[in-house]
Amino acid sequence: MKTQIIYYSKYGSAKEIAFRIKEKLNADVISDIAELNSINGDLLIIGSSIYSESPDKKILDLLLDEENLLKDKKIALFVVCLAKEERTVREMKIGGPVYLRKMETALKQKPVAAQIFGGRLIPDLLSQEDYKRQEAFYKMRRLTFNAVDMVSSDEIDEFVLKLKDLQ
Ligand SMILES: Cc1cc2nc3c(=O)[nH]c(=O)nc-3n(C[C@H](O)[C@H](O)[C@H](O)COP(=O)(O)O)c2cc1C
């Protein structure tokens, strides 16, 4: 069985997680969604980092538009974010489970596994626009805008364990 990982990452943490999954699973193919040529795995592991409360549009479009191609495959999903827990902010539900549900809804079939990974945010690496947006967000919540690193080997191992039996 062929295993393919498809990911979206803007600043590299989802990419790093995708490559660590690839290594541990001995996956056959890894594809950045921006450079995706073909979907040819039997087990597809599809993941996205989260921006403005959503997985990447190209990832969601892939899940939505390739229904026919995906329906005979095993699909595992993951998101990489900082708000891992679900909570309600000004009557809006946010957090990891909400982001995963967006992917699951687009997929229209039950994933064989799903995981919420903690991500990483380094203010100095952000584009000017992203920096300003995040700075304003932290200010609004009266939080200090510092670097955060929540990438965890344990979370990667937990996901890999779920997937090993499926390969
Ligand atoms: C402009 C901006 C918006 C973000 N929006 C969210 C969000 O809505 N929810 C969340 O949990 N994390 C959010 N994050 C945090 C990212 O999901 C986190 O830093 C992730 O690890 C980035 O992945 P990447 O390095 O692969 O791009 C945001 C980060 C930035 C810079």
The ligand as an SDF file (V2000), in Angstrom:
LIG
                    3D

 31 33  0  0  0  0  0  0  0  0999 V2000
   -1.6680   35.5660   10.8230 C   0  0  0  0  0  0  0  0  0  0  0  0
   -1.8430   34.3200   11.6500 C   0  0  0  0  0  0  0  0  0  0  0  0
   -3.1220   33.8390   11.9070 C   0  0  0  0  0  0  0  0  0  0  0  0
   -3.2980   32.6820   12.7020 C   0  0  0  0  0  0  0  0  0  0  0  0
   -4.5620   32.2470   12.9570 N   0  0  0  0  0  0  0  0  0  0  0  0
   -4.7200   31.1760   13.7860 C   0  0  0  0  0  0  0  0  0  0  0  0
   -6.0370   30.7480   14.1620 C   0  0  0  0  0  0  0  0  0  0  0  0
   -7.0580   31.2900   13.7110 O   0  0  0  0  0  0  0  0  0  0  0  0
   -6.1480   29.7010   15.0270 N   0  0  0  0  0  0  0  0  0  0  0  0
   -5.0390   29.0640   15.5420 C   0  0  0  0  0  0  0  0  0  0  0  0
   -5.1980   28.1440   16.3410 O   0  0  0  0  0  0  0  0  0  0  0  0
   -3.7930   29.4290   15.1810 N   0  0  0  0  0  0  0  0  0  0  0  0
   -3.6100   30.4680   14.3310 C   0  0  0  0  0  0  0  0  0  0  0  0
   -2.3450   30.8630   13.9730 N   0  0  0  0  0  0  0  0  0  0  0  0
   -1.2000   30.0690   14.4460 C   0  0  0  0  0  0  0  0  0  0  0  0
   -0.6900   29.0750   13.3690 C   0  0  0  0  0  0  0  0  0  0  0  0
   -1.6770   28.1110   13.0560 O   0  0  0  0  0  0  0  0  0  0  0  0
    0.5560   28.3580   13.9060 C   0  0  0  0  0  0  0  0  0  0  0  0
    1.5680   29.3160   14.1090 O   0  0  0  0  0  0  0  0  0  0  0  0
    1.0390   27.2660   12.9770 C   0  0  0  0  0  0  0  0  0  0  0  0
    2.0280   26.5000   13.6280 O   0  0  0  0  0  0  0  0  0  0  0  0
    1.5910   27.8280   11.6820 C   0  0  0  0  0  0  0  0  0  0  0  0
    1.9360   26.7660   10.8290 O   0  0  0  0  0  0  0  0  0  0  0  0
    3.0560   26.9060    9.6810 P   0  0  0  0  0  0  0  0  0  0  0  0
    4.3680   27.2220   10.3870 O   0  0  0  0  0  0  0  0  0  0  0  0
    3.0890   25.5630    9.0270 O   0  0  0  0  0  0  0  0  0  0  0  0
    2.6390   27.9900    8.7610 O   0  0  0  0  0  0  0  0  0  0  0  0
   -2.1580   31.9860   13.1940 C   0  0  0  0  0  0  0  0  0  0  0  0
   -0.8720   32.4730   12.9100 C   0  0  0  0  0  0  0  0  0  0  0  0
   -0.7050   33.6250   12.1460 C   0  0  0  0  0  0  0  0  0  0  0  0
    0.6980   34.1180   11.8710 C   0  0  0  0  0  0  0  0  0  0  0  0
  1  2  1  0
  2  3  1  0
  2 30  2  0
  3  4  2  0
  4  5  1  0
  4 28  1  0
  5  6  2  0
  6  7  1  0
  6 13  1  0
  7  8  2  0
  7  9  1  0
  9 10  1  0
 10 11  2  0
 10 12  1  0
 12 13  2  0
 13 14  1  0
 14 15  1  0
 14 28  1  0
 15 16  1  0
 16 17  1  0
 16 18  1  0
 18 19  1  0
 18 20  1  0
 20 21  1  0
 20 22  1  0
 22 23  1  0
 23 24  1  0
 24 25  2  0
 24 26  1  0
 24 27  1  0
 28 29  2  0
 29 30  1  0
 30 31  1  0
M  END
$$$$
